[in-house]
Amino acid sequence: MILVPLAGSSAGAGSGEFHVYRHLRRREYQRQDFMDAMAEKQKLDEEYQKKLEKNKMIAEEQTAKRRRKRQKLKEKKMLAKKSKLEQKKQQEGQRNKIFPFFRAQFCSLSSSSLSPLLSLHFVPV
């Protein structure tokens, strides 16, 4: 806004011009206060956005850390399970060395009311 001087600095300026000057001065002060408030609000908004970004990065780092921990535990469980299966296979292999003449097989008897133990028979190898 451009301030247009309504009254000059000559001695002929009347007392009525003071009210016009006061009104213009008040409006200019309001404009400056508004601009200052807007600048302050913009500064606070920028700080808030930076804080949000920082918190988001911290949360992502924590999530990634926990994800790595979960993955590590999962791999550990899988390795334990795998080693357990290998041990079981080795034990079965040792058992087959002891009893090489027979192996268990299940009969495919359909619609039979026999117990599962009766359907198990041993076949020579």
ChimeraX attribute file (.defattr): number of C-alpha atoms within 10 A of each C-alpha:
attribute: neighborCount
match mode: 1-to-1
recipient: residues
	/A:1	5
	/A:2	5
	/A:3	9
	/A:4	7
	/A:5	10
	/A:6	9
	/A:7	14
	/A:8	9
	/A:9	7
	/A:10	7
	/A:11	6
	/A:12	8
	/A:13	12
	/A:14	9
	/A:15	8
	/A:16	9
	/A:17	12
	/A:18	12
	/A:19	10
	/A:20	14
	/A:21	15
	/A:22	11
	/A:23	11
	/A:24	15
	/A:25	13
	/A:26	12
	/A:27	12
	/A:28	15
	/A:29	12
	/A:30	12
	/A:31	13
	/A:32	12
	/A:33	12
	/A:34	12
	/A:35	12
	/A:36	12
	/A:37	12
	/A:38	12
	/A:39	12
	/A:40	12
	/A:41	12
	/A:42	12
	/A:43	12
	/A:44	12
	/A:45	12
	/A:46	12
	/A:47	12
	/A:48	12
	/A:49	12
	/A:50	12
	/A:51	12
	/A:52	12
	/A:53	12
	/A:54	12
	/A:55	12
	/A:56	12
	/A:57	12
	/A:58	12
	/A:59	12
	/A:60	12
	/A:61	12
	/A:62	12
	/A:63	12
	/A:64	12
	/A:65	12
	/A:66	12
	/A:67	12
	/A:68	12
	/A:69	12
	/A:70	12
	/A:71	12
	/A:72	12
	/A:73	12
	/A:74	12
	/A:75	12
	/A:76	12
	/A:77	12
	/A:78	12
	/A:79	12
	/A:80	12
	/A:81	12
	/A:82	12
	/A:83	12
	/A:84	12
	/A:85	12
	/A:86	12
	/A:87	12
	/A:88	12
	/A:89	12
	/A:90	12
	/A:91	12
	/A:92	12
	/A:93	13
	/A:94	12
	/A:95	11
	/A:96	13
	/A:97	10
	/A:98	9
	/A:99	10
	/A:100	12
	/A:101	11
	/A:102	12
	/A:103	12
	/A:104	10
	/A:105	11
	/A:106	13
	/A:107	12
	/A:108	9
	/A:109	9
	/A:110	6
	/A:111	6
	/A:112	9
	/A:113	9
	/A:114	9
	/A:115	8
	/A:116	10
	/A:117	8
	/A:118	10
	/A:119	15
	/A:120	13
	/A:121	12
	/A:122	13
	/A:123	11
	/A:124	8
	/A:125	7
